[in-house]
Amino acid sequence: MKIRSITSFYDPCLPQAANTLHNLAEFTRIVADRLGDLGYEIQTARLATTPFCTWDGDWLDRACDLEKQALSAGFQYLSIGPADLEHLPAYQVIPDFLSTAPSLFATGMLTDRQGNISLPAVRACAEVMVKNAAVTPDGFTNLRFAALANVPAFTPFLPAAYHQLGESPACAIAVECADLVINAFQNAKSCAEGREKLITTLESEARTMHSIFSKLCDRFDIQFKGFDFSPAPYPRDWCSLAGAMEMLGLSAVGLSGSLAAAAYIADTLDRGRWLRTGFNGLFLPVMEDSVLASRAADGSLTVRDLLLFSSVCGAGLDTVPLPGDSTPEQLSALLLDLAALSSRLRKPLTARLMPIPGKSAGDMIDFNFEFFAKSCVMTLPAAPLRGLFASDENLDIRPRNLE
């Protein structure tokens, strides 16, 4: 297990913002040292702000200045939060942010605070993705953008991370722990035993880390929001969540039985006891997981499969390689499905879709990036929406009432 990120959250518009940033940076350095002494590898320290669309002044200038401040303070990446439904013009400037500031992450909301889906926001996010794809020849910029549906503040995984207006400075932990799922299932004699091993391991890790955070957060006057134990993978088979799913008895993720494996692991995570923030659900980023990347390449895994897994507590569609000629209209249809699933289930979902310029479905892709495996472009099963879904309405999709 590794710590993917110690993520700090703050409001850069408050009068004492500079002091707060210094305090968070010092806190992060001490926490990283203490965790390192216990044997944890810290991959990154990240900073997240209040949504950029709530800032005064020129958003782009402010974002570039904050990126410099964050890097100077020792953070590797900065997330400036989502454009939202009350600031629709804000979506249009996101490609400028990402092309100008290479350490910046941003997002766009598909839903409002009540879970209503904005059709204009859906289209705006799709347009951002198409523009981002053209920033570099490989389409890599979309790694730093995601569309969000019902995602609250204080999620420690980027791009989804953002700070809540009016809240105190805070921190949270994102964990890379797909290897712990593999270890729990590897020699288990039953599903029940595998589940118990995983819960016991995660709870033990949480207790160890929480003891450090509780003391230091009091000292620095920072809220500790908790852990996101979504089992993020690393692109090697020994740290593949899809590989852990196949250990349960699947021939290949994507074939029948995969939904049951996804539900079983998600339910196991739900049973663990730790302070929670973020998703704490199934995390299946196609290009970050070697087995997922392989199953996408051989055709076992489709985009519809990933949506299906999201229905039993996945985190959505992540690092999904799509044809370079994908249109905003096609992407909008896929984003609308994701938003509808999120609102119907009242659960947070994200979409990080990556059209790859010059590539078609089935073409092989190999980024020169440590955290991506070789894969191939997936088919986008979508056509432009027409009729009522092509309007500018907000869709009120409520969770099913089972009472």
C-alpha positions as CSV (number, residue, x, y, z in Angstrom):
1,M,0.0,0.0,0.0
2,K,1.1,3.5,-0.8
3,I,-0.4,6.9,0.0
4,R,-1.4,8.3,-3.3
5,S,-1.8,11.8,-1.9
6,I,-1.9,13.9,1.2
7,T,-4.5,16.4,0.0
8,S,-4.9,19.8,1.7
9,F,-8.0,22.0,1.2
10,Y,-8.3,25.8,1.7
11,D,-9.9,29.0,0.5
12,P,-7.3,31.2,-1.2
13,C,-9.7,34.3,-1.1
14,L,-9.7,34.7,2.7
15,P,-7.5,37.5,4.2
16,Q,-5.1,35.1,5.9
17,A,-4.8,32.8,2.9
18,A,-1.0,33.1,2.6
19,N,-0.6,32.2,6.3
20,T,-3.0,29.3,5.8
21,L,-1.0,28.0,2.8
22,H,2.2,28.1,4.8
23,N,0.5,26.3,7.7
24,L,-0.8,23.6,5.4
25,A,2.6,23.1,3.8
26,E,4.4,22.8,7.1
27,F,1.7,20.4,8.4
28,T,2.1,18.3,5.2
29,R,5.8,18.1,5.6
30,I,5.6,16.9,9.2
31,V,2.8,14.4,8.4
32,A,4.8,13.0,5.5
33,D,7.9,12.6,7.7
34,R,5.9,10.8,10.5
35,L,4.2,8.5,8.0
36,G,7.5,7.8,6.3
37,D,9.0,6.8,9.6
38,L,6.3,4.2,9.8
39,G,7.2,2.8,6.4
40,Y,4.5,4.5,4.3
41,E,5.6,5.8,0.8
42,I,4.0,9.1,0.1
43,Q,3.7,9.7,-3.6
44,T,2.4,13.3,-3.7
45,A,1.2,16.2,-1.7
46,R,-1.7,18.0,-3.3
47,L,-3.6,21.2,-2.7
48,A,-7.3,21.9,-3.5
49,T,-9.1,25.3,-3.4
50,T,-12.6,26.5,-3.4
51,P,-14.2,26.4,-6.9
52,F,-12.4,28.9,-9.1
53,C,-15.7,30.3,-10.4
54,T,-16.3,31.8,-7.0
55,W,-13.1,33.9,-7.1
56,D,-13.0,37.6,-7.8
57,G,-10.9,39.0,-10.6
58,D,-9.4,37.3,-13.6
59,W,-9.7,33.5,-13.1
60,L,-6.8,32.5,-15.3
61,D,-4.3,35.0,-13.8
62,R,-5.4,33.9,-10.3
63,A,-5.1,30.2,-11.1
64,C,-1.6,30.6,-12.5
65,D,-0.5,32.6,-9.5
66,L,-1.9,30.0,-7.1
67,E,-0.1,27.2,-9.0
68,K,3.2,29.0,-8.5
69,Q,2.4,29.5,-4.8
70,A,1.5,25.8,-4.4
71,L,4.6,24.6,-6.1
72,S,6.8,26.9,-4.0
73,A,5.1,25.6,-0.9
74,G,6.0,22.0,-1.8
75,F,2.8,20.8,-3.3
76,Q,3.1,18.9,-6.6
77,Y,-0.4,19.6,-8.0
78,L,-3.2,22.1,-7.5
79,S,-6.9,21.4,-8.0
80,I,-9.0,24.6,-8.5
81,G,-12.4,22.9,-8.2
82,P,-15.4,22.8,-10.5
83,A,-17.2,25.2,-12.7
84,D,-20.8,24.9,-11.7
85,L,-24.3,25.5,-13.0
86,E,-24.5,29.0,-11.7
87,H,-21.4,30.0,-13.6
88,L,-21.8,28.4,-17.1
89,P,-19.3,30.7,-18.8
90,A,-16.6,29.2,-16.4
91,Y,-16.6,25.9,-18.3
92,Q,-15.3,27.7,-21.4
93,V,-12.0,28.8,-19.7
94,I,-11.0,25.4,-18.4
95,P,-8.9,24.4,-21.5
96,D,-7.0,27.7,-21.1
97,F,-6.2,26.9,-17.5
98,L,-4.9,23.4,-18.4
99,S,-2.9,24.5,-21.4
100,T,-1.3,27.3,-19.5
101,A,-0.6,25.7,-16.1
102,P,0.8,22.1,-16.3
103,S,0.3,21.3,-12.6
104,L,-3.3,22.4,-12.5
105,F,-6.4,20.2,-12.3
106,A,-10.0,21.4,-12.9
107,T,-13.5,19.9,-13.1
108,G,-17.0,20.7,-14.3
109,M,-20.3,19.9,-12.5
110,L,-23.0,18.0,-14.3
111,T,-25.5,18.4,-11.4
112,D,-26.7,21.0,-9.0
113,R,-26.8,20.7,-5.2
114,Q,-30.2,19.0,-5.4
115,G,-29.0,16.4,-7.9
116,N,-30.7,17.9,-10.9
117,I,-28.9,17.3,-14.1
118,S,-28.1,20.4,-16.3
119,L,-28.2,19.6,-20.0
120,P,-26.2,22.7,-20.8
121,A,-23.5,21.7,-18.3
122,V,-23.4,18.2,-19.7
123,R,-22.7,19.7,-23.2
124,A,-20.2,22.2,-21.7
125,C,-18.2,19.4,-20.1
126,A,-18.2,17.5,-23.4
127,E,-16.9,20.5,-25.2
128,V,-14.1,21.0,-22.6
129,M,-13.0,17.4,-23.2
130,V,-12.8,17.8,-27.0
131,K,-10.8,21.1,-26.6
132,N,-8.5,19.6,-24.0
133,A,-7.8,16.7,-26.4
134,A,-6.3,19.1,-28.9
135,V,-3.9,20.8,-26.5
136,T,-1.2,18.2,-27.1
137,P,-0.8,15.6,-29.9
138,D,-1.4,12.7,-27.5
139,G,-4.6,14.0,-25.8
140,F,-3.0,13.8,-22.4
141,T,-4.4,17.0,-21.0
142,N,-7.7,15.3,-20.3
143,L,-6.0,13.5,-17.4
144,R,-6.4,16.8,-15.6
145,F,-10.1,17.3,-16.1
146,A,-13.2,15.4,-15.0
147,A,-16.9,15.9,-15.2
148,L,-18.5,15.5,-11.7
149,A,-22.0,14.3,-10.8
150,N,-23.0,14.8,-7.1
151,V,-19.4,14.9,-5.9
152,P,-19.1,16.7,-2.5
153,A,-16.1,18.7,-1.3
154,F,-13.1,17.1,0.4
155,T,-12.6,14.2,-2.0
156,P,-8.8,13.7,-1.8
157,F,-8.4,12.1,-5.3
158,L,-7.7,14.6,-8.1
159,P,-9.2,16.0,-10.3
160,A,-12.3,15.7,-8.1
161,A,-10.8,17.5,-5.0
162,Y,-12.1,20.9,-4.0
163,H,-12.7,22.9,-0.8
164,Q,-16.1,23.9,0.6
165,L,-16.8,27.6,0.9
166,G,-17.0,28.7,4.5
167,E,-15.2,25.7,5.9
168,S,-11.9,25.6,7.8
169,P,-8.6,24.4,6.2
170,A,-8.7,20.6,6.0
171,C,-6.8,17.6,4.8
172,A,-7.6,14.1,3.7
173,I,-5.8,10.9,2.5
174,A,-6.1,9.1,-0.9
175,V,-4.7,5.6,-0.8
176,E,-3.2,3.4,-3.5
177,C,-4.1,0.0,-2.1
178,A,-5.3,-2.4,-4.8
179,D,-2.4,-4.6,-3.7
180,L,-4.1,-5.1,-0.3
181,V,-7.2,-6.4,-2.1
182,I,-5.0,-8.9,-4.0
183,N,-3.2,-10.0,-0.8
184,A,-6.5,-10.5,1.0
185,F,-8.0,-12.7,-1.7
186,Q,-4.8,-14.6,-2.7
187,N,-4.9,-17.4,-0.2
188,A,-8.4,-17.0,1.2
189,K,-10.3,-20.3,1.4
190,S,-13.7,-18.5,1.1
191,C,-15.3,-15.2,0.1
192,A,-16.0,-14.6,3.8
193,E,-12.4,-15.1,4.7
194,G,-11.2,-12.8,1.9
195,R,-13.6,-10.1,3.0
196,E,-12.5,-10.3,6.7
197,K,-8.8,-10.2,5.8
198,L,-9.3,-7.0,3.7
199,I,-11.5,-5.3,6.3
200,T,-9.0,-6.1,9.1
201,T,-6.1,-4.8,7.1
202,L,-7.7,-1.6,6.0
203,E,-9.0,-0.8,9.5
204,S,-5.5,-1.5,10.9
205,E,-3.9,0.9,8.4
206,A,-6.5,3.6,9.2
207,R,-6.0,3.4,12.9
208,T,-2.2,3.7,12.5
209,M,-2.5,6.7,10.2
210,H,-5.3,8.4,12.2
211,S,-3.3,8.5,15.3
212,I,-0.8,10.7,13.6
213,F,-3.3,13.0,12.0
214,S,-5.5,13.5,15.1
215,K,-2.5,14.9,17.1
216,L,-1.1,17.1,14.3
217,C,-4.4,18.4,13.1
218,D,-5.1,19.7,16.6
219,R,-1.7,21.3,16.7
220,F,-2.1,23.1,13.3
221,D,-5.8,23.8,13.6
222,I,-6.7,21.8,10.5
223,Q,-9.7,19.5,10.1
224,F,-8.9,15.9,9.3
225,K,-11.7,14.8,6.9
226,G,-10.7,11.2,6.7
227,F,-9.6,8.5,4.3
228,D,-10.6,7.5,0.8
229,F,-9.8,3.8,0.7
230,S,-11.0,3.4,-2.9
231,P,-8.4,0.8,-3.9
232,A,-6.5,2.8,-6.5
233,P,-4.2,0.6,-8.7
234,Y,-0.7,0.9,-10.1
235,P,-0.2,-0.3,-13.7
236,R,1.4,-3.6,-12.7
237,D,-0.5,-6.9,-12.1
238,W,0.6,-7.1,-8.5
239,C,-1.5,-3.9,-7.8
240,S,-4.4,-4.4,-10.2
241,L,-8.0,-4.1,-8.7
242,A,-9.3,-5.9,-11.9
243,G,-6.8,-8.6,-11.1
244,A,-8.2,-8.9,-7.6
245,M,-11.7,-9.2,-9.1
246,E,-10.6,-12.0,-11.4
247,M,-9.1,-13.8,-8.3
248,L,-12.7,-14.3,-7.2
249,G,-13.3,-16.6,-10.2
250,L,-13.7,-14.5,-13.3
251,S,-12.0,-15.5,-16.5
252,A,-11.8,-11.8,-17.5
253,V,-13.3,-8.6,-16.1
254,G,-16.1,-7.6,-18.4
255,L,-17.6,-11.1,-18.7
256,S,-20.6,-12.2,-16.7
257,G,-19.9,-12.4,-13.1
258,S,-18.0,-9.1,-13.1
259,L,-20.8,-7.1,-11.6
260,A,-21.0,-9.6,-8.7
261,A,-17.3,-9.2,-8.1
262,A,-17.6,-5.4,-8.2
263,A,-20.5,-5.5,-5.8
264,Y,-18.7,-7.9,-3.4
265,I,-15.6,-5.6,-3.2
266,A,-17.7,-2.5,-2.9
267,D,-19.8,-4.0,-0.1
268,T,-16.6,-5.1,1.7
269,L,-15.4,-1.5,1.6
270,D,-18.7,-0.3,3.0
271,R,-18.3,-2.6,6.0
272,G,-14.9,-1.2,7.1
273,R,-14.8,1.2,10.0
274,W,-12.7,4.4,9.5
275,L,-13.3,8.1,9.1
276,R,-14.5,8.4,5.5
277,T,-14.3,11.1,2.9
278,G,-14.5,10.9,-0.9
279,F,-15.7,7.8,-2.7
280,N,-14.5,4.7,-0.7
281,G,-15.8,2.7,-3.6
282,L,-14.6,0.7,-6.6
283,F,-11.9,2.6,-8.5
284,L,-11.4,1.2,-12.1
285,P,-9.3,3.7,-14.1
286,V,-8.7,1.8,-17.4
287,M,-5.2,3.0,-18.2
288,E,-3.9,3.0,-14.6
289,D,-4.7,-0.7,-14.1
290,S,-2.7,-3.2,-16.1
291,V,-5.5,-5.9,-16.2
292,L,-8.2,-3.4,-17.1
293,A,-6.0,-2.0,-19.8
294,S,-5.5,-5.5,-21.1
295,R,-9.2,-6.4,-21.0
296,A,-10.0,-3.2,-22.8
297,A,-7.5,-4.1,-25.5
298,D,-8.8,-7.7,-26.0
299,G,-12.5,-6.5,-26.1
300,S,-13.7,-8.1,-22.9
301,L,-14.3,-4.8,-21.2
302,T,-16.5,-2.1,-22.7
303,V,-17.6,1.4,-21.7
304,R,-21.0,0.1,-20.8
305,D,-19.4,-2.5,-18.5
306,L,-17.7,0.4,-16.6
307,L,-21.0,2.2,-16.3
308,L,-22.6,-1.0,-15.0
309,F,-19.9,-1.4,-12.3
310,S,-20.6,2.2,-11.2
311,S,-24.1,1.2,-10.3
312,V,-22.8,-0.9,-7.4
313,C,-20.6,1.8,-6.0
314,G,-17.8,2.4,-8.5
315,A,-16.3,5.9,-8.9
316,G,-17.4,6.3,-12.5
317,L,-15.5,6.4,-15.8
318,D,-11.9,7.0,-15.3
319,T,-9.0,7.4,-17.8
320,V,-11.1,5.9,-20.6
321,P,-9.3,6.1,-24.0
322,L,-11.8,7.0,-26.7
323,P,-11.5,7.7,-30.5
324,G,-9.9,11.0,-31.4
325,D,-12.8,12.0,-33.6
326,S,-15.3,11.7,-30.7
327,T,-17.7,14.7,-30.9
328,P,-19.0,16.8,-28.1
329,E,-22.5,15.5,-29.0
330,Q,-21.4,11.9,-28.6
331,L,-19.6,12.6,-25.3
332,S,-22.6,14.4,-24.0
333,A,-24.8,11.3,-24.4
334,L,-22.3,9.3,-22.3
335,L,-22.0,12.0,-19.7
336,L,-25.8,12.2,-19.4
337,D,-25.9,8.5,-18.7
338,L,-23.4,8.8,-16.0
339,A,-25.2,11.8,-14.4
340,A,-28.5,10.0,-14.5
341,L,-27.0,7.0,-12.8
342,S,-25.5,9.3,-10.1
343,S,-28.7,11.2,-9.5
344,R,-30.9,8.1,-9.4
345,L,-28.6,6.4,-6.9
346,R,-27.6,9.6,-5.1
347,K,-23.9,8.6,-5.3
348,P,-20.9,10.6,-6.5
349,L,-19.6,9.7,-9.9
350,T,-16.9,11.2,-12.2
351,A,-16.0,10.9,-15.8
352,R,-12.4,11.4,-17.0
353,L,-12.7,10.7,-20.7
354,M,-9.7,10.9,-23.0
355,P,-10.2,11.2,-26.7
356,I,-6.9,10.3,-28.3
357,P,-6.1,12.4,-31.4
358,G,-5.6,10.5,-34.6
359,K,-6.6,7.2,-33.0
360,S,-9.7,5.0,-33.8
361,A,-11.4,2.3,-31.8
362,G,-9.0,-0.7,-31.5
363,D,-5.8,1.3,-32.1
364,M,-3.1,0.6,-29.6
365,I,-1.9,3.3,-27.3
366,D,1.2,3.5,-25.1
367,F,1.8,6.7,-23.2
368,N,5.3,7.4,-21.9
369,F,3.8,7.8,-18.4
370,E,4.7,5.7,-15.3
371,F,1.1,5.5,-14.2
372,F,-0.4,4.3,-17.5
373,A,-0.4,0.8,-19.0
374,K,-0.5,-0.1,-22.7
375,S,-4.0,-0.4,-23.9
376,C,-6.2,0.4,-26.9
377,V,-8.8,2.9,-27.8
378,M,-12.3,1.8,-26.7
379,T,-15.4,2.0,-28.7
380,L,-17.7,5.0,-27.8
381,P,-21.3,3.6,-28.0
382,A,-22.9,7.0,-28.5
383,A,-24.7,9.2,-31.1
384,P,-25.9,12.8,-30.7
385,L,-28.9,13.4,-28.5
386,R,-32.0,14.8,-30.2
387,G,-35.5,16.0,-29.2
388,L,-36.1,16.8,-25.5
389,F,-32.6,15.8,-24.4
390,A,-31.2,18.4,-26.8
391,S,-32.9,21.2,-24.8
392,D,-31.5,23.5,-22.1
393,E,-33.6,22.0,-19.3
394,N,-32.5,20.7,-15.9
395,L,-33.6,17.1,-15.4
396,D,-35.1,16.3,-12.0
397,I,-34.2,12.6,-11.5
398,R,-34.9,11.5,-8.0
399,P,-33.8,8.4,-6.2
400,R,-36.3,5.6,-6.1
401,N,-38.4,5.6,-2.9
402,L,-38.5,2.1,-1.6
403,E,-40.5,2.8,1.5
